[in-house]
Structure formats: C-alpha cells, structure tokens
C-alpha cells in the first residue's frame, strides 16, 4: 500500500470510532455521495449515447420484459443486504459499520 491509501484507511478507521452522531452524519454523507456518483454515471452514459448517436428505445416491450425482473431482483437484494446491516445496528456505509461482523 502506498502512503495515500494508508491515510485514507486511517481516516476511515478514525471515523468509525467517532461518536454516534458523527457516524450518522457521515453515513448520510457517504450514502449521498454514492447515490450522486451512481446518478452521474447513468446520466453520463445516456449523454455519451446521445453524442455517439446511439439511441435506446426504453419504451419497447422487450426492454421492459428484460429489464423489469433484473431491476426487481437488484432492488430486493439491495434491501435485503441493507436490512441485515441495520438489524446488526450498523449500515452498509463504511463510516458506520455494525459492531460485529455480518456473515449472513
């Protein structure tokens, strides 16, 4: 590991040892950053498609038939995973880890 990676790991470790209010605030900030980056990737991909002349017909029946089960499964597993973390009194965000290892 290089020096910058060690600093980042130390910073995250210090954040996980902070008070509950600080960890909850960092959880909200971390989740917002994750959702923001995800949104930028999606919007950026659609913008690049438009730049290169690639169009997607998102209203066609086949698009819906293929995408709907995949989106439903992804949403289910996302909620299931987050639920396991919250039941362990933590969150999936690294700044607010559960006090014990979540193994299921």
WOFENRA-V938459 format. One record per backbone hydrogen bond with DSSP energy under -1.0 kcal/mol. NH is the residue of the N-H (numbers start at 1). CO is the residue of the C=O. If there is no record, write none. Layout:
((NH:CO) (NH:CO))
This chain:
((6:2) (7:3) (8:4) (9:5) (10:6) (11:7) (12:8) (13:9) (14:10) (15:11) (16:12) (18:15) (23:19) (24:20) (25:21) (26:22) (27:23) (28:24) (29:25) (30:26) (31:27) (32:28) (33:29) (34:30) (35:31) (36:32) (37:33) (38:34) (39:35) (40:36) (41:37) (42:38) (43:39) (44:40) (45:41) (46:42) (47:43) (48:44) (49:45) (50:46) (51:47) (52:48) (53:50) (54:49) (58:56) (60:57) (64:60) (65:61) (66:62) (67:63) (68:64) (71:67) (72:68) (73:69) (74:70) (75:71) (76:72) (77:73) (78:74) (79:75) (80:76) (81:77) (82:78) (83:79) (84:80) (85:81) (86:82) (87:83) (88:84) (89:86) (90:85) (91:96) (96:93))
